[in-house]
Amino acid sequence: MKNFFALGALAALCQTAFGLEEGTYKIASASLEANRVLSYEVPSSPVILSPSFGIPSQTWAFESDPNEDGTDEGGFLIHSAVGGYLNCGGSLGNSCKVGDKREVYTVELVGDNTYQILAGTRYSLSVSGDFVQLAAHDTSPEHQFVLTPTKGKSLYPTIP
């Protein structure tokens, strides 16, 4: 019985140590220069990777998406600091945009602060030029993103 509880505690510790935590991040591609980050510039237009200026439209909140029963299976809603959720749809080749739909993404650690962002079981986010789109799951650098926490820049106001 002690072993069972010890394994459970170890599993919980590993999830915390190796999984992405809720918070705000800059999202850069592992295949481009580090100063190019995911940016939301024009409503209804695809998000792009542009030079980092530290502005709100380049800050993204990763928020856990619990199941209806309150349990969390590791999925995240990703939304812009200036409003709207990251929407990539469900079809191969779709460009990612910002919209009202709450799409859930799985974020998997693949290296030092480097992650794959998965949409469902078949697709991952991928860089094509300056754009981010859905592509067949792959482990190449175009399918990997460096997530840098933006400390002290919460998207949520603090109520005294």
FITI-783558 format. One record per residue: x, y, z of N, C-alpha, C in turn. Coordinates in steps of 0.02 Angstrom, whole numbers, plus 50000, padded with zeros to 5 digits. Each point is the difference from the previous one (the first is absolute). Layout:
+-------+-------+-------+-------+-------+-------+-------+-------+-------+
|   npx |   npy |   npz |  capx |  capy |  capz |   cpx |   cpy |   cpz |
+-------+-------+-------+-------+-------+-------+-------+-------+-------+
|     X |     Y |     Z |     X |     Y |     Z |     X |     Y |     Z |
...
+-------+-------+-------+-------+-------+-------+-------+-------+-------+
This chain:
+-------+-------+-------+-------+-------+-------+-------+-------+-------+
|   npx |   npy |   npz |  capx |  capy |  capz |   cpx |   cpy |   cpz |
+-------+-------+-------+-------+-------+-------+-------+-------+-------+
| 50041 | 49941 | 50000 | 49959 | 50059 | 50000 | 50044 | 50063 | 50000 |
| 50055 | 49999 | 50039 | 50045 | 50057 | 50001 | 50029 | 50013 | 49931 |
| 50017 | 49946 | 49965 | 50027 | 50008 | 49932 | 49951 | 50034 | 49954 |
| 49937 | 49983 | 50007 | 49947 | 50029 | 49958 | 49997 | 50076 | 50010 |
| 50000 | 50021 | 50063 | 49997 | 50072 | 50015 | 50064 | 50035 | 49978 |
| 50057 | 49967 | 50009 | 50064 | 50029 | 49979 | 50001 | 50010 | 49924 |
| 49976 | 49951 | 49963 | 49997 | 50007 | 49927 | 49953 | 50056 | 49979 |
| 49944 | 50007 | 50034 | 49953 | 50054 | 49985 | 50031 | 50068 | 50013 |
| 50036 | 50007 | 50055 | 50033 | 50064 | 50016 | 50054 | 50015 | 49949 |
| 50038 | 49949 | 49980 | 50053 | 50009 | 49949 | 49970 | 50021 | 49934 |
| 49945 | 49970 | 49980 | 49967 | 50018 | 49937 | 49976 | 50073 | 50002 |
| 49972 | 50021 | 50056 | 49977 | 50069 | 50006 | 50059 | 50048 | 49997 |
| 50055 | 49983 | 50032 | 50060 | 50042 | 49999 | 50028 | 50006 | 49930 |
| 50002 | 49945 | 49963 | 50026 | 50001 | 49931 | 49957 | 50043 | 49955 |
| 49934 | 49997 | 50009 | 49957 | 50041 | 49959 | 50014 | 50074 | 50012 |
| 50012 | 50018 | 50063 | 50014 | 50069 | 50016 | 50069 | 50020 | 49973 |
| 50049 | 49957 | 50007 | 50068 | 50017 | 49980 | 50009 | 50003 | 49925 |
| 49965 | 49958 | 49963 | 50013 | 49994 | 49929 | 49944 | 50028 | 49956 |
| 49942 | 50014 | 50028 | 49945 | 50026 | 49960 | 49999 | 50075 | 50000 |
| 49966 | 50027 | 49951 | 49992 | 50072 | 49996 | 49951 | 50023 | 50053 |
| 50015 | 50055 | 50033 | 49955 | 50027 | 50050 | 49957 | 50054 | 49968 |
| 49941 | 50011 | 50029 | 49959 | 50056 | 49979 | 50041 | 50064 | 50007 |
| 49988 | 50047 | 49957 | 50035 | 50064 | 50005 | 50003 | 50034 | 49932 |
| 50036 | 50055 | 49998 | 50007 | 50037 | 49937 | 50070 | 49989 | 49972 |
| 50002 | 49994 | 49933 | 50062 | 49983 | 49966 | 50006 | 50038 | 49934 |
| 50063 | 50008 | 49979 | 50014 | 50018 | 49930 | 50011 | 49933 | 49965 |
| 49976 | 49995 | 49938 | 50006 | 49938 | 49962 | 50045 | 50013 | 49940 |
| 50058 | 49968 | 49999 | 50047 | 50007 | 49944 | 50008 | 49932 | 49966 |
| 50017 | 50001 | 49936 | 50012 | 49938 | 49964 | 50071 | 49977 | 50013 |
| 50009 | 49934 | 50008 | 50068 | 49972 | 50007 | 50038 | 50002 | 49934 |
| 49965 | 50013 | 49944 | 50032 | 49999 | 49935 | 50018 | 50070 | 49975 |
| 49980 | 50052 | 50035 | 50015 | 50069 | 49980 | 50042 | 50035 | 50053 |
| 50021 | 50061 | 49985 | 50038 | 50039 | 50049 | 49959 | 50008 | 50063 |
| 50033 | 50001 | 50057 | 49966 | 50003 | 50065 | 49960 | 50065 | 50010 |
| 50017 | 50052 | 49962 | 49965 | 50064 | 50011 | 49934 | 50004 | 49961 |
| 49980 | 49947 | 49965 | 49937 | 49999 | 49963 | 49949 | 49960 | 50041 |
| 49947 | 50034 | 50020 | 49950 | 49968 | 50044 | 49931 | 50004 | 49969 |
| 49956 | 49956 | 50024 | 49931 | 49998 | 49975 | 49965 | 50065 | 50017 |
| 49971 | 50031 | 49949 | 49969 | 50066 | 50008 | 49930 | 50001 | 49970 |
| 49956 | 50033 | 50035 | 49931 | 50010 | 49977 | 49995 | 50073 | 49979 |
| 49996 | 50012 | 49935 | 50003 | 50070 | 49977 | 49934 | 50026 | 49973 |
| 49965 | 49960 | 49960 | 49939 | 50024 | 49968 | 49944 | 49949 | 50011 |
| 49942 | 50022 | 50028 | 49945 | 49953 | 50010 | 49982 | 49963 | 49935 |
| 49984 | 49937 | 50007 | 49980 | 49955 | 49945 | 50057 | 49984 | 49952 |
| 50060 | 50024 | 50013 | 50057 | 49983 | 49958 | 50042 | 49948 | 50037 |
| 50039 | 49960 | 49963 | 50042 | 49951 | 50033 | 50050 | 50032 | 50048 |
| 50015 | 49965 | 50055 | 50053 | 50023 | 50045 | 50066 | 49989 | 49964 |
| 50049 | 50041 | 50016 | 50065 | 49995 | 49966 | 50056 | 50000 | 50051 |
| 50059 | 49980 | 49977 | 50060 | 50005 | 50041 | 50036 | 50064 | 49978 |
| 50004 | 50048 | 50046 | 50030 | 50065 | 49984 | 50050 | 50018 | 50054 |
| 50042 | 50051 | 49987 | 50050 | 50020 | 50050 | 49967 | 50015 | 50068 |
| 50033 | 49979 | 50053 | 49974 | 50010 | 50067 | 50010 | 50071 | 50023 |
| 49944 | 50031 | 50021 | 50003 | 50068 | 50027 | 49974 | 50002 | 50072 |
| 49981 | 49941 | 50027 | 49974 | 49998 | 50068 | 49932 | 50032 | 50008 |
| 49961 | 50003 | 49947 | 49935 | 50032 | 50002 | 49946 | 49948 | 50017 |
| 49942 | 50023 | 50024 | 49947 | 49952 | 50020 | 49979 | 49951 | 49946 |
| 50000 | 50021 | 49937 | 49978 | 49955 | 49947 | 50049 | 49943 | 49986 |
| 50056 | 50000 | 50038 | 50050 | 49946 | 49994 | 50002 | 49958 | 50064 |
| 49952 | 50010 | 50043 | 49995 | 49962 | 50063 | 49940 | 49954 | 49996 |
| 50011 | 49937 | 50020 | 49949 | 49948 | 49995 | 49991 | 49966 | 50067 |
| 49938 | 49992 | 50021 | 49985 | 49966 | 50063 | 49983 | 49928 | 49986 |
| 50031 | 49955 | 50037 | 49984 | 49929 | 49998 | 49959 | 49985 | 50063 |
| 49937 | 49982 | 49989 | 49954 | 49988 | 50055 | 49976 | 49928 | 49997 |
| 50006 | 49963 | 50055 | 49977 | 49931 | 50002 | 49926 | 49997 | 49983 |
| 49982 | 49948 | 49964 | 49930 | 49990 | 49981 | 49975 | 49937 | 50034 |
| 49968 | 50007 | 50059 | 49977 | 49940 | 50035 | 49940 | 49968 | 49964 |
| 49994 | 49935 | 50010 | 49942 | 49964 | 49974 | 49937 | 50022 | 50038 |
| 49943 | 49978 | 49976 | 49937 | 50017 | 50033 | 49999 | 49976 | 50073 |
| 50035 | 49946 | 50015 | 50001 | 49974 | 50068 | 50053 | 50035 | 50044 |
| 50034 | 50050 | 49972 | 50049 | 50038 | 50038 | 50071 | 49974 | 49997 |
| 50010 | 49941 | 49970 | 50068 | 49973 | 49994 | 50035 | 50033 | 49942 |
| 50065 | 50000 | 50002 | 50040 | 50032 | 49949 | 50042 | 49947 | 49965 |
| 49995 | 49996 | 49934 | 50039 | 49950 | 49962 | 50059 | 50032 | 49964 |
| 50020 | 50060 | 50019 | 50059 | 50030 | 49971 | 49987 | 50044 | 49940 |
| 49937 | 50011 | 49982 | 49985 | 50043 | 49944 | 50001 | 50073 | 50020 |
| 50016 | 50043 | 49951 | 50003 | 50072 | 50013 | 49958 | 50038 | 49949 |
| 49968 | 50052 | 50024 | 49973 | 50052 | 49957 | 50056 | 50051 | 49993 |
| 50012 | 50026 | 49940 | 50052 | 50049 | 49989 | 49966 | 50063 | 49976 |
| 50009 | 50055 | 50038 | 49968 | 50062 | 49977 | 50047 | 50059 | 50004 |
| 49984 | 50048 | 49957 | 50041 | 50060 | 49993 | 49986 | 50049 | 50056 |
| 50050 | 50038 | 50019 | 49992 | 50052 | 50051 | 49953 | 50055 | 49978 |
| 49989 | 50006 | 49935 | 49955 | 50052 | 49975 | 49932 | 49973 | 49983 |
| 49987 | 49937 | 50018 | 49933 | 49971 | 49992 | 49998 | 49946 | 49946 |
| 49960 | 49950 | 50012 | 49989 | 49946 | 49952 | 50045 | 49940 | 50012 |
| 49976 | 49943 | 49977 | 50036 | 49936 | 50007 | 50037 | 49983 | 49935 |
| 50054 | 49963 | 50007 | 50035 | 49974 | 49941 | 49955 | 49948 | 49968 |
| 49983 | 50010 | 49937 | 49957 | 49955 | 49961 | 50037 | 49976 | 49939 |
| 50012 | 49935 | 49997 | 50034 | 49970 | 49942 | 49954 | 49953 | 49962 |
| 49939 | 49991 | 50023 | 49953 | 49956 | 49965 | 50019 | 49927 | 50007 |
| 49974 | 49959 | 49955 | 50013 | 49929 | 50005 | 50023 | 49969 | 49936 |
| 50019 | 50041 | 49951 | 50020 | 49973 | 49935 | 50073 | 50015 | 49985 |
| 50032 | 49951 | 49970 | 50070 | 50006 | 49979 | 50010 | 50063 | 49958 |
| 50050 | 50040 | 50016 | 50016 | 50060 | 49962 | 49964 | 50062 | 50023 |
| 49954 | 49995 | 50048 | 49966 | 50060 | 50025 | 50050 | 50047 | 50031 |
| 49995 | 50064 | 49984 | 50040 | 50051 | 50034 | 49968 | 50016 | 50066 |
| 50040 | 50011 | 50051 | 49975 | 50017 | 50066 | 49981 | 50074 | 50003 |
| 49944 | 50014 | 50032 | 49975 | 50068 | 50009 | 49980 | 50009 | 50072 |
| 49976 | 50059 | 50017 | 49972 | 50012 | 50066 | 49925 | 50008 | 49990 |
| 49961 | 49965 | 50042 | 49928 | 50004 | 49994 | 49966 | 49985 | 50066 |
| 49935 | 49987 | 49997 | 49959 | 49988 | 50060 | 49996 | 49927 | 50021 |
| 50018 | 49954 | 49954 | 49993 | 49929 | 50015 | 50053 | 49978 | 50050 |
| 49979 | 49961 | 50049 | 50046 | 49974 | 50052 | 50028 | 49933 | 49977 |
| 50058 | 50001 | 49967 | 50032 | 49938 | 49977 | 50051 | 49978 | 50052 |
| 50002 | 49936 | 50013 | 50045 | 49972 | 50050 | 50061 | 49971 | 49965 |
| 50059 | 50017 | 50027 | 50064 | 49976 | 49973 | 50037 | 49961 | 50054 |
| 50037 | 49950 | 49979 | 50044 | 49963 | 50045 | 50071 | 50025 | 49988 |
| 50036 | 50012 | 50053 | 50067 | 50028 | 49996 | 50048 | 49948 | 50028 |
| 50047 | 49977 | 49958 | 50047 | 49947 | 50021 | 50072 | 50027 | 50000 |
| 50034 | 49990 | 50055 | 50070 | 50020 | 50006 | 50044 | 49954 | 49958 |
| 50041 | 50031 | 49956 | 50045 | 49960 | 49957 | 50073 | 50019 | 50009 |
| 50013 | 50053 | 50038 | 50069 | 50024 | 50012 | 49999 | 50055 | 50051 |
| 50056 | 50035 | 50008 | 50006 | 50054 | 50048 | 49954 | 50058 | 49981 |
| 49945 | 50009 | 50036 | 49948 | 50050 | 49986 | 49972 | 49994 | 49930 |
| 50009 | 49942 | 49969 | 49976 | 49989 | 49932 | 49942 | 49949 | 50002 |
| 49946 | 50018 | 49966 | 49939 | 49961 | 50003 | 49971 | 49989 | 49931 |
| 49960 | 49947 | 49995 | 49956 | 49992 | 49942 | 49931 | 50017 | 50023 |
| 49963 | 50036 | 49959 | 49931 | 50018 | 50015 | 49956 | 49959 | 49954 |
| 49961 | 49955 | 50030 | 49961 | 49952 | 49961 | 49926 | 50020 | 50000 |
| 49970 | 49992 | 49942 | 49928 | 50012 | 49992 | 49968 | 49932 | 49985 |
| 49968 | 49971 | 50049 | 49972 | 49933 | 49991 | 50056 | 49949 | 49999 |
| 49987 | 49943 | 49968 | 50049 | 49946 | 50000 | 50040 | 49996 | 49936 |
| 49979 | 50035 | 49948 | 50033 | 49992 | 49935 | 50043 | 50060 | 49979 |
| 49986 | 50058 | 50026 | 50032 | 50061 | 49975 | 50040 | 50035 | 50054 |
| 50051 | 50035 | 49978 | 50037 | 50044 | 50044 | 50007 | 50068 | 49967 |
| 50012 | 50051 | 50040 | 50012 | 50066 | 49972 | 50069 | 49999 | 49968 |
| 50006 | 50033 | 49943 | 50062 | 50000 | 49962 | 50011 | 50069 | 49969 |
| 50062 | 50018 | 49992 | 50017 | 50064 | 49969 | 50010 | 49989 | 49925 |
| 49969 | 50045 | 49962 | 50009 | 50002 | 49927 | 50012 | 50072 | 49981 |
| 50062 | 50018 | 49988 | 50017 | 50071 | 49989 | 49991 | 50037 | 50066 |
| 49960 | 50053 | 49999 | 49985 | 50037 | 50061 | 49934 | 49979 | 50032 |
| 49967 | 49950 | 49971 | 49934 | 49979 | 50023 | 50003 | 49936 | 50041 |
| 49949 | 49990 | 50040 | 49992 | 49938 | 50038 | 49938 | 49966 | 49974 |
| 50006 | 49935 | 49987 | 49944 | 49962 | 49971 | 49998 | 49930 | 50029 |
| 49946 | 49964 | 49985 | 49995 | 49930 | 50020 | 50035 | 49957 | 49949 |
| 50040 | 49953 | 50024 | 50037 | 49955 | 49956 | 49998 | 49930 | 50031 |
| 50016 | 49950 | 49959 | 50005 | 49932 | 50026 | 50053 | 49999 | 50054 |
| 49987 | 49961 | 50052 | 50046 | 49997 | 50057 | 50071 | 49981 | 49977 |
| 50049 | 50037 | 50024 | 50069 | 49992 | 49979 | 50044 | 50024 | 50058 |
| 50062 | 49980 | 50002 | 50045 | 50022 | 50054 | 50053 | 50049 | 49976 |
| 49993 | 50026 | 49940 | 50050 | 50047 | 49973 | 49995 | 50068 | 50037 |
| 50053 | 50042 | 49996 | 49999 | 50065 | 50033 | 49941 | 50044 | 49981 |
| 49973 | 49992 | 49940 | 49942 | 50040 | 49979 | 49939 | 49985 | 50042 |
| 50000 | 49944 | 50034 | 49944 | 49978 | 50042 | 50015 | 50010 | 50074 |
| 50052 | 50037 | 50016 | 50020 | 50011 | 50069 | 50000 | 50075 | 50016 |
| 49979 | 50015 | 50061 | 49994 | 50070 | 50021 | 50035 | 50010 | 50067 |
| 50034 | 50057 | 50006 | 50032 | 50018 | 50062 | 49952 | 50046 | 50037 |
| 49981 | 49980 | 50060 | 49953 | 50039 | 50041 | 50038 | 50034 | 50056 |
| 49999 | 50066 | 49999 | 50036 | 50040 | 50050 | 49949 | 50034 | 50045 |
| 50002 | 49986 | 50065 | 49952 | 50032 | 50046 | 50008 | 50075 | 49999 |
| 49944 | 50035 | 50005 | 50001 | 50073 | 50005 | 49982 | 50018 | 50072 |
| 50049 | 49996 | 50043 | 49989 | 50009 | 50072 | 49971 | 50069 | 50014 |
| 49951 | 50000 | 50045 | 49971 | 50062 | 50023 | 49952 | 50032 | 49950 |
| 49983 | 49965 | 49947 | 49955 | 50029 | 49950 | 49937 | 49957 | 49994 |
| 49964 | 49994 | 50055 | 49939 | 49961 | 50000 | 49947 | 50032 | 49956 |
| 49961 | 49957 | 49967 | 49946 | 50026 | 49959 | 49939 | 50016 | 50042 |
| 50001 | 49978 | 50062 | 49942 | 50008 | 50043 | 50012 | 50055 | 50050 |
| 49953 | 50047 | 50008 | 50010 | 50054 | 50048 | 49998 | 49973 | 50071 |
| 50039 | 50031 | 50044 | 50000 | 49982 | 50070 | 49949 | 50044 | 50036 |
| 49955 | 49968 | 50036 | 49949 | 50037 | 50037 | 50022 | 50004 | 50073 |
| 50009 | 50061 | 50026 | 50024 | 50008 | 50069 | 49948 | 49977 | 50050 |
+-------+-------+-------+-------+-------+-------+-------+-------+-------+
